[in-house]
Amino acid sequence: MQRVCLALPTMRACPDTIVDLAEEAAYAVATFGVEVHLLVLDTTEAAEFAKNAAAVASLAPTAGVFVHHLGNAEQRDFLLGVAERSGAAADPALLLDLMLPQGVAYGSCVNRLFLGATALGCTSAHLRNDDFDYQVVDGRKMFPIHHELLSIGKPAGEAVAGVSVSKLDPADADKPVMLVSGSFIGELNVDIGEIKELDPEVYRDLVRLWTPPVWPQEDRDAMVEVSFTGAGDEAFGDDESVLGVPDIWDVYMCNVALDHRAYEVLPLLPSLATLGSDYAVLHALVHAKLPGVIHKRHIVNYYTPERRIGAGFINYQLRFVKLLLSMLYLYPVYGGMIDLGPGMLDERNVLKVEPILDLVRGSAGWDRAGNEHCLDVVDSSYRKLGGKYVELADVVAERRQQLLDEAQEDAERWAVLIESWAGMVAAAREAGLGTGGPVGANG
């Protein structure tokens, strides 16, 4: 029986989301006859953790659905054991810090899900987030797992039968579908809409900082217009799915299924407090020209209130600044992936880690001048906005050297993790994560 992992990382109380995901898991079992492991990796504490645990305990038992709700202590024990048994040259304590750091780390939390899915013996990971809703049509929730399970892991030639539109090159028929994704509707997936309302020109100046600097200005401006918007306010129409080589703009990390042959090769950036650090494996699959499926079961993105006031505002906006700085090191990698194309694939049409690792190592020594300029623009832009953005500019200025150093260190630490990943995957597979319990029990 096919075993899949429906995966949720969370750093807040989200009992309603857990209930929704259990419903999606039950749908998958009833519709496709698979075994679903609902994996909730929870870094909350005390009262918030208790709310999530209560939601898990309240779920009605469902045959074929198994739940695993792991808090900080359980995750730490699992990951340290994996690091110690991995045979990696890196110190186990360093690997543990890359996987479970103190603070928000978008790539790290997904990497933990990847190892958890491997330990559970799953062949695919189906990623969601804790701040989304499903679209509802005629009273039915549009579960993305429907399109994901029709295609994920199959040879593309077989997946043709499960999509409404095929743009598959016949030469790619034997290549596996390792990526199935929808997008999102609703609010921007980066919470900077207020900047656009205050001053559209400042918004353009800031967002332009994350576009490739080698592009012509016209192309950079066009990228600004589509950045962070997803499918916009697109109303749900036909339940269409398209098979072919996806466009990177059509994939979204919180509404995606990945085959294990992708995430067991390439981990995501372990960058601390950096938006957008969880997309590297999607870039690798798309730029390698592997076929994937894009569907329209977009999730509905919404914001949680803590990111808009006080310390929460400062912390969130610093994650955006770190996103801008990270691109200095990511664009050489992504550009190299584009140049390599199918050259990133082995004879089985699976990603090869060596050429990607070479790109990552090469990017770590990139000249910082671009990021010096980036912070200059950030400072002047925030001060133009006034109000709380002046305070934000002061914080960025105080941490300028730290931010520059961290951006480079993140690239270096990613290389360490990639070098260690194969051993960690093997150790996770050997260790397992317990059989879990049916929905309604804490695994």
NORTAWO-V508730 format. One line per field, one symbol per residue. phi: phi as a letter, one per 20 degrees, with the letter a starting at -180 (. if undefined). psi: psi as a letter, one per 20 degrees, with the letter a starting at -180 (. if undefined). A space follows every 10 residues. Layout:
BEGIN
phi: ???
psi: ???
END
This chain:
BEGIN
phi: .fdcdedceb cbfbffffff ffffffffff edmedddedd eddfclffff fffffffeff gcgndcdcdd egffffffff ffffefmfff fgffffffec fepfbfffff gffffffffe meebddecce cbcefcclnd fefffgffff cgneggfffg fddecddffg fefeffedbc bddbcofgfc ecffffffag ffgffffffe effeffgfff fffgfdfmel emdgffdfee ccerffegfe dbfebbdcff fefedceefe felcfmeddf ffgfffffmf fbcdcdefed ebdeffedcl ffffffffff gfggfffgee ffffffffff lffedefemd geffffffff ffffefgfgf fffgfffgff fffffmlfff gfffffffdg ffffffffff fffffffffe fgffffffff fmcmemcfgo cee
psi: pppqoopoqq jrplhhgggg hhghghgggh hikrppoooo oojrqdhggh gghhgghipp popippqoop aggggggghg ggghihjqhq phhghghhhm rorpoggghh hghghggghi kqiqpoprrj mrqqqppljp pnphighgih hpiqqhhhih ijrhppkpph ijhiqqoipp qabqrbqqip mjhhghhgnh gggggghhhj qpiiqqhghg hhhghipjic jckpqpdqmq qppaorphij qpijmqppqh igiigorrpk pploqjjkig hggggghikq qrpprjmqro prqqhijiqc hhgggghhhg ghgghhhhhh hhggghgghh ciiiqaijkq pphghghggg ghhhjqpihh hggghggggh ghhhhacihg gghgggghjg hgggghgghg gghggggghi gghhgghghh hrkriarrpi qo.
END
